[in-house]
Amino acid sequence: MITAQRSSSGSSLSPRSPSSQPYLSVSVTDPVKLGNGVQSYISYRVITKTNFPDYQGPEKIVIRRYSDFIWLHDRLFEKYKGVFIPPLPEKSTVEKFRFSAEFIELRRQALDIFVNRIASHNELQQSEDLRTFLQADEETMERLRAYETGIFTKKPTDFMQIFKDVQTKVSDVILGKEKPVEESNPEYEKLKHYIFELENHLAEAQKHAYRLVKRHREMGQSLSDFGKAAKLLGACEGESLGKAFSDLGTKSETLSARLQKEAHQLLMNFEEPLKDYVRAVQSIKATIVERANAFRHQCELAETIKLKEINLDKLMLTRSDKVGEAEIEYNELKTEGEEATRSFETMVRMMNEEIVRFQDQKTLDIGVAFHEFAKGQARLANSMADAWRSLLPKLEACSS
């Protein structure tokens, strides 16, 4: 169990606990643009501090790019069936957004959260791939990226179609009886319903959070433009009225800056956490797809085993010379079927544990996001009210 303190951005900080306690602290920092044109990309400094015995030392600094994070994500997804692998931020293909300061910071923060969620997970923190990601030199990582392609190279639309296909109830005739290819137990149905509902509601909340950010920015720009116009108007008036208009313009520009700052805080502390949980739900859906595939594989093996058993019985009755070969094939297939059943049961158990962990963490994170939202709105409303209130005596004197 890791004992490390975490910042509000998701990064692990240096633990205050005794050095004898295991800890793994990771920071994604210092984004730098490298290359030119379509070949350009952002590199990040990944700093690891740990006392885990399997690591090379107490501190390691490596340089990573976005595709390295994709490699880590895909490796974990392939190896840890039933675990909800933390989501990655989406990749922007639009040049003007891809290298904007705001986009770079948003991605850095999201990547920091991604790797720290892995480092704080009881299962994933033991991963050999995580150790490689945090310690290997850049040439090694480049070779590993070149050799492997993960499931998340699929487009999101492809993933949605896969999930819809899995959801469809399909039946197959197995020895004259129809058996479902997909699970139909109540707990599984409840999980799927919850995930679909949660995704819809989170996406709706994130959409409106985006609109709030946009509205703050537009209002800030409008106040800035109005402030400039009020100053120019004041320059045309007499001393008393001109001074009042000039003060109005200055105050408007000041409030514009506050609105723009609050819009940025709203983006980082409210909209982005909601967007992150939308991605997290999509990651859970990918795990549900894997579970459905495992169940289908288990059913297919069970059908084949029964057919092989019937065939073996027939051969034994006829005293065929193919009995030995058929028996070996049947036993091998039976072993494979037992392994598939164990794997599926492990996946179900892991998912049951993961959904509880996910709900607890979601309650905490979303609670913090909404609290930050309310604090920001209260702070903004108070500052704007105070600013306008301070102007009232001067404007009243002019109007009288």
C-alpha positions as CSV (number, residue, x, y, z in Angstrom):
1,M,0.0,0.0,0.0
2,I,1.4,3.4,-1.0
3,T,1.6,6.0,1.7
4,A,1.9,9.3,-0.2
5,Q,0.2,12.6,0.0
6,R,-1.5,13.9,-3.1
7,S,-2.0,17.4,-4.4
8,S,-5.3,18.6,-5.7
9,S,-4.0,18.2,-9.3
10,G,-3.5,14.5,-8.6
11,S,0.3,14.5,-8.3
12,S,1.9,12.6,-5.4
13,L,4.0,14.7,-3.2
14,S,7.0,13.6,-1.2
15,P,5.6,11.6,1.7
16,R,6.1,12.8,5.3
17,S,5.9,9.2,6.5
18,P,9.1,7.5,7.7
19,S,11.4,6.2,4.9
20,S,10.6,2.7,5.9
21,Q,7.1,3.1,4.5
22,P,6.8,2.3,0.8
23,Y,6.1,5.2,-1.4
24,L,6.0,6.1,-5.1
25,S,5.9,9.8,-6.0
26,V,5.7,10.8,-9.7
27,S,5.5,14.2,-11.3
28,V,5.0,15.2,-14.9
29,T,6.6,18.6,-15.5
30,D,8.4,20.9,-17.9
31,P,6.6,20.4,-21.2
32,V,8.8,21.4,-24.2
33,K,8.0,21.6,-27.9
34,L,10.5,19.7,-30.1
35,G,10.7,19.3,-33.8
36,N,9.1,21.2,-36.6
37,G,5.9,21.1,-38.6
38,V,3.9,17.9,-38.6
39,Q,6.8,16.1,-36.9
40,S,6.7,18.4,-33.8
41,Y,5.7,17.1,-30.4
42,I,5.7,17.9,-26.7
43,S,8.2,16.2,-24.4
44,Y,7.7,16.0,-20.6
45,R,10.1,15.5,-17.7
46,V,8.9,12.6,-15.6
47,I,10.3,12.6,-12.1
48,T,10.0,9.5,-9.9
49,K,10.9,9.3,-6.2
50,T,10.5,6.0,-4.5
51,N,11.9,3.5,-2.1
52,F,10.5,0.5,-3.9
53,P,13.2,-2.2,-4.0
54,D,12.6,-3.0,-7.7
55,Y,13.5,0.5,-8.8
56,Q,17.0,1.7,-9.7
57,G,17.3,4.3,-7.0
58,P,15.5,6.9,-4.9
59,E,15.1,9.3,-7.7
60,K,14.9,9.0,-11.5
61,I,14.3,11.6,-14.2
62,V,13.3,10.6,-17.7
63,I,11.9,12.4,-20.8
64,R,8.7,11.1,-22.2
65,R,6.3,12.1,-25.0
66,Y,2.6,11.5,-25.4
67,S,3.0,8.3,-27.4
68,D,5.0,6.8,-24.4
69,F,2.0,7.4,-22.2
70,I,-0.2,5.6,-24.8
71,W,2.3,2.7,-24.7
72,L,1.9,2.4,-21.0
73,H,-1.9,2.6,-21.1
74,D,-2.2,0.0,-23.8
75,R,0.2,-2.5,-22.1
76,L,-1.7,-2.2,-18.8
77,F,-5.0,-2.6,-20.6
78,E,-3.8,-5.8,-22.3
79,K,-2.4,-7.3,-19.1
80,Y,-4.7,-6.3,-16.3
81,K,-8.1,-7.6,-17.3
82,G,-10.9,-6.4,-15.1
83,V,-8.9,-3.4,-13.8
84,F,-10.2,0.1,-14.8
85,I,-7.1,1.5,-16.5
86,P,-7.0,5.3,-16.0
87,P,-7.9,7.3,-19.1
88,L,-5.5,9.4,-21.2
89,P,-6.3,12.9,-22.4
90,E,-7.5,13.0,-26.0
91,K,-5.0,13.9,-28.7
92,S,-5.6,17.2,-30.5
93,T,-4.9,17.1,-34.2
94,V,-5.5,20.8,-34.7
95,E,-2.2,22.7,-34.9
96,K,-3.3,25.9,-33.3
97,F,-4.7,24.1,-30.3
98,R,-2.1,21.4,-30.1
99,F,0.7,23.9,-29.1
100,S,-1.3,26.5,-27.3
101,A,-0.1,27.2,-23.8
102,E,-3.4,26.4,-22.3
103,F,-3.7,23.0,-24.2
104,I,-0.2,22.1,-23.2
105,E,-0.8,22.8,-19.5
106,L,-4.1,20.9,-19.6
107,R,-2.5,17.9,-21.1
108,R,0.5,18.0,-18.7
109,Q,-2.0,18.1,-15.8
110,A,-4.0,15.2,-17.2
111,L,-0.9,13.1,-17.9
112,D,0.3,13.8,-14.3
113,I,-3.1,12.5,-13.0
114,F,-3.0,9.5,-15.3
115,V,0.4,8.2,-14.2
116,N,-0.3,8.9,-10.5
117,R,-3.5,7.0,-10.6
118,I,-1.5,4.1,-11.8
119,A,1.2,4.6,-9.2
120,S,-1.3,4.6,-6.4
121,H,-3.3,1.6,-7.6
122,N,-2.5,-1.6,-5.5
123,E,-2.3,-3.8,-8.6
124,L,-1.0,-1.5,-11.3
125,Q,1.8,-0.1,-9.1
126,Q,3.5,-3.5,-9.3
127,S,3.6,-3.5,-13.1
128,E,6.9,-4.1,-14.8
129,D,5.7,-1.8,-17.6
130,L,5.2,1.0,-15.1
131,R,8.8,0.5,-13.9
132,T,10.0,0.5,-17.5
133,F,8.1,3.7,-18.3
134,L,9.5,5.5,-15.2
135,Q,13.1,4.4,-15.7
136,A,14.0,3.3,-19.2
137,D,16.1,5.7,-21.4
138,E,14.5,7.4,-24.4
139,E,16.0,5.0,-27.0
140,T,14.5,2.0,-25.2
141,M,11.1,3.6,-25.1
142,E,11.4,4.4,-28.8
143,R,12.1,0.7,-29.6
144,L,9.2,-0.5,-27.4
145,R,6.8,2.0,-29.1
146,A,7.9,0.8,-32.5
147,Y,7.1,-2.9,-31.7
148,E,3.7,-2.6,-30.1
149,T,0.3,-1.4,-31.0
150,G,-2.5,-1.4,-28.5
151,I,-6.3,-1.6,-28.6
152,F,-6.6,2.1,-28.1
153,T,-5.3,2.8,-31.6
154,K,-9.0,2.3,-32.5
155,K,-11.0,5.4,-33.0
156,P,-13.5,6.3,-30.3
157,T,-16.3,5.7,-32.8
158,D,-15.0,2.2,-33.4
159,F,-15.1,1.6,-29.7
160,M,-18.6,2.8,-29.4
161,Q,-19.7,0.4,-32.1
162,I,-17.9,-2.5,-30.4
163,F,-19.7,-1.7,-27.2
164,K,-23.1,-1.5,-28.9
165,D,-22.4,-4.9,-30.6
166,V,-21.6,-6.4,-27.2
167,Q,-24.8,-5.0,-25.7
168,T,-26.9,-6.7,-28.3
169,K,-28.5,-9.9,-27.1
170,V,-27.3,-12.7,-29.4
171,S,-28.2,-16.3,-29.1
172,D,-26.6,-19.4,-30.6
173,V,-27.9,-23.0,-30.9
174,I,-25.8,-25.2,-28.6
175,L,-26.8,-28.8,-28.8
176,G,-30.3,-27.9,-29.7
177,K,-30.7,-25.3,-26.9
178,E,-30.5,-21.5,-27.2
179,K,-28.0,-20.0,-24.7
180,P,-27.2,-16.3,-24.5
181,V,-23.8,-15.1,-25.7
182,E,-23.8,-12.3,-23.2
183,E,-24.2,-12.3,-19.4
184,S,-27.7,-11.7,-18.1
185,N,-27.2,-11.7,-14.4
186,P,-28.8,-8.7,-12.5
187,E,-25.6,-7.3,-11.1
188,Y,-24.0,-7.1,-14.6
189,E,-27.1,-5.4,-16.0
190,K,-27.1,-3.0,-13.1
191,L,-23.4,-2.1,-13.7
192,K,-24.0,-1.5,-17.4
193,H,-27.1,0.7,-16.7
194,Y,-25.1,2.7,-14.1
195,I,-22.2,3.3,-16.5
196,F,-24.4,4.4,-19.3
197,E,-26.4,6.7,-17.1
198,L,-23.3,8.1,-15.5
199,E,-21.7,8.9,-18.9
200,N,-24.8,10.7,-20.1
201,H,-25.1,12.9,-17.0
202,L,-21.3,13.6,-16.8
203,A,-21.2,14.5,-20.5
204,E,-24.2,16.9,-20.0
205,A,-22.6,18.5,-16.9
206,Q,-19.3,18.9,-18.8
207,K,-21.0,20.5,-21.8
208,H,-22.6,23.1,-19.5
209,A,-19.3,23.7,-17.7
210,Y,-17.7,24.4,-21.1
211,R,-20.5,27.0,-21.8
212,L,-19.8,28.6,-18.4
213,V,-16.1,28.9,-19.2
214,K,-17.0,30.4,-22.6
215,R,-19.5,32.8,-21.1
216,H,-16.9,34.1,-18.6
217,R,-14.4,34.6,-21.3
218,E,-16.9,36.4,-23.6
219,M,-18.0,38.6,-20.8
220,G,-14.4,39.4,-19.9
221,Q,-13.7,40.4,-23.4
222,S,-16.9,42.5,-23.6
223,L,-15.9,44.3,-20.4
224,S,-12.4,45.0,-21.8
225,D,-13.8,46.5,-25.0
226,F,-16.3,48.5,-23.0
227,G,-13.6,49.8,-20.7
228,K,-11.6,51.1,-23.6
229,A,-14.7,52.8,-25.1
230,A,-15.5,54.4,-21.7
231,K,-12.0,55.8,-21.4
232,L,-12.2,57.3,-24.9
233,L,-15.5,58.8,-24.1
234,G,-14.1,60.3,-20.9
235,A,-11.3,61.9,-22.9
236,C,-14.0,63.9,-24.8
237,E,-15.8,65.2,-21.6
238,G,-15.1,67.8,-19.0
239,E,-12.9,67.1,-16.0
240,S,-15.5,65.8,-13.6
241,L,-17.5,63.7,-16.0
242,G,-14.4,62.6,-17.9
243,K,-12.7,61.4,-14.7
244,A,-15.9,59.4,-13.8
245,F,-15.9,57.7,-17.3
246,S,-12.2,57.1,-17.1
247,D,-12.6,55.4,-13.7
248,L,-15.5,53.3,-15.1
249,G,-13.3,52.2,-18.0
250,T,-10.4,51.3,-15.7
251,K,-12.7,49.3,-13.4
252,S,-14.2,47.5,-16.4
253,E,-10.7,46.5,-17.6
254,T,-9.8,45.3,-14.1
255,L,-12.9,43.2,-13.9
256,S,-12.2,41.8,-17.3
257,A,-8.9,40.5,-16.1
258,R,-10.6,38.9,-13.1
259,L,-13.2,37.3,-15.3
260,Q,-10.5,35.8,-17.6
261,K,-8.6,34.5,-14.6
262,E,-11.8,33.0,-13.1
263,A,-12.6,31.4,-16.5
264,H,-9.2,29.7,-16.5
265,Q,-9.7,28.5,-12.9
266,L,-13.2,27.2,-14.0
267,L,-11.6,25.4,-16.9
268,M,-8.8,23.7,-14.8
269,N,-10.8,23.0,-11.6
270,F,-14.3,22.3,-12.9
271,E,-14.6,21.5,-16.6
272,E,-11.5,19.4,-16.8
273,P,-12.3,17.1,-13.9
274,L,-15.7,16.5,-15.4
275,K,-14.2,15.8,-18.8
276,D,-11.6,13.5,-17.1
277,Y,-14.5,11.4,-15.6
278,V,-16.2,11.2,-18.9
279,R,-13.0,9.6,-20.2
280,A,-12.8,7.4,-17.1
281,V,-16.3,6.1,-17.8
282,Q,-15.3,5.3,-21.4
283,S,-12.4,3.4,-20.1
284,I,-14.7,1.4,-17.9
285,K,-16.9,0.6,-20.9
286,A,-13.8,-0.7,-22.7
287,T,-13.3,-3.1,-19.7
288,I,-16.9,-4.2,-20.0
289,V,-16.2,-5.0,-23.7
290,E,-13.3,-7.2,-22.6
291,R,-15.5,-8.9,-20.0
292,A,-18.2,-9.6,-22.6
293,N,-15.5,-11.0,-25.0
294,A,-14.2,-13.2,-22.2
295,F,-17.7,-14.5,-21.5
296,R,-18.4,-15.2,-25.1
297,H,-15.1,-17.0,-25.4
298,Q,-16.0,-19.1,-22.4
299,C,-19.3,-20.0,-23.9
300,E,-17.8,-20.9,-27.3
301,L,-15.2,-23.2,-25.6
302,A,-18.0,-24.8,-23.5
303,E,-19.9,-25.5,-26.7
304,T,-16.9,-26.9,-28.5
305,I,-16.0,-29.1,-25.4
306,K,-19.5,-30.6,-25.4
307,L,-19.3,-31.4,-29.1
308,K,-15.9,-33.0,-28.6
309,E,-17.2,-35.0,-25.7
310,I,-20.1,-36.3,-27.8
311,N,-17.7,-37.1,-30.6
312,L,-15.3,-38.9,-28.2
313,D,-18.2,-41.0,-26.8
314,K,-19.2,-42.1,-30.4
315,L,-15.6,-43.0,-31.2
316,M,-15.3,-45.1,-28.0
317,L,-18.5,-46.9,-28.8
318,T,-17.3,-47.8,-32.3
319,R,-13.9,-48.7,-31.0
320,S,-12.3,-46.3,-33.5
321,D,-8.5,-46.1,-33.8
322,K,-9.0,-42.3,-33.5
323,V,-10.0,-42.5,-29.8
324,G,-6.5,-41.6,-28.5
325,E,-6.1,-38.6,-30.7
326,A,-9.6,-37.4,-29.9
327,E,-9.1,-37.9,-26.2
328,I,-5.9,-35.8,-26.2
329,E,-7.7,-33.0,-28.1
330,Y,-10.6,-33.2,-25.7
331,N,-8.4,-33.0,-22.6
332,E,-6.4,-30.1,-24.0
333,L,-9.6,-28.2,-24.9
334,K,-11.1,-28.9,-21.4
335,T,-7.9,-27.5,-19.8
336,E,-8.3,-24.4,-22.0
337,G,-11.9,-24.1,-21.0
338,E,-11.1,-24.3,-17.3
339,E,-8.5,-21.6,-17.7
340,A,-10.9,-19.4,-19.6
341,T,-13.5,-19.8,-16.8
342,R,-10.9,-18.9,-14.1
343,S,-9.8,-15.9,-16.1
344,F,-13.4,-14.7,-16.5
345,E,-14.2,-15.2,-12.8
346,T,-11.0,-13.3,-11.9
347,M,-12.1,-10.5,-14.2
348,V,-15.6,-10.4,-12.6
349,R,-14.1,-10.3,-9.1
350,M,-11.7,-7.5,-10.1
351,M,-14.4,-5.4,-11.7
352,N,-16.6,-5.7,-8.6
353,E,-13.7,-4.4,-6.5
354,E,-12.9,-1.7,-9.1
355,I,-16.4,-0.2,-9.3
356,V,-16.4,0.3,-5.5
357,R,-13.0,2.0,-5.7
358,F,-14.1,4.1,-8.7
359,Q,-17.3,5.3,-7.0
360,D,-15.5,6.3,-3.8
361,Q,-12.9,8.2,-5.7
362,K,-15.5,9.8,-8.0
363,T,-17.5,11.0,-5.1
364,L,-14.4,12.7,-3.6
365,D,-13.1,14.2,-6.9
366,I,-16.5,15.5,-8.2
367,G,-17.2,16.9,-4.7
368,V,-14.0,18.8,-4.8
369,A,-14.7,20.1,-8.3
370,F,-18.2,21.4,-7.4
371,H,-16.8,22.9,-4.2
372,E,-14.1,24.8,-6.2
373,F,-16.8,25.9,-8.7
374,A,-19.0,27.4,-5.9
375,K,-16.0,29.1,-4.2
376,G,-14.9,30.6,-7.5
377,Q,-18.3,31.9,-8.4
378,A,-18.7,33.4,-4.9
379,R,-15.3,35.0,-5.1
380,L,-16.0,36.5,-8.5
381,A,-19.5,37.8,-7.5
382,N,-18.1,39.5,-4.4
383,S,-15.2,41.1,-6.3
384,M,-17.5,42.4,-9.0
385,A,-20.0,43.7,-6.5
386,D,-17.3,45.5,-4.6
387,A,-15.8,47.0,-7.7
388,W,-19.1,48.4,-9.0
389,R,-20.1,49.5,-5.6
390,S,-17.0,51.6,-5.3
391,L,-17.9,53.5,-8.5
392,L,-21.4,54.4,-7.4
393,P,-20.6,57.6,-5.4
394,K,-18.7,59.1,-8.4
395,L,-21.4,58.2,-10.9
396,E,-24.2,59.4,-8.6
397,A,-22.4,62.7,-8.3
398,C,-22.3,63.1,-12.1
399,S,-25.9,62.1,-12.6
400,S,-27.1,64.6,-10.0
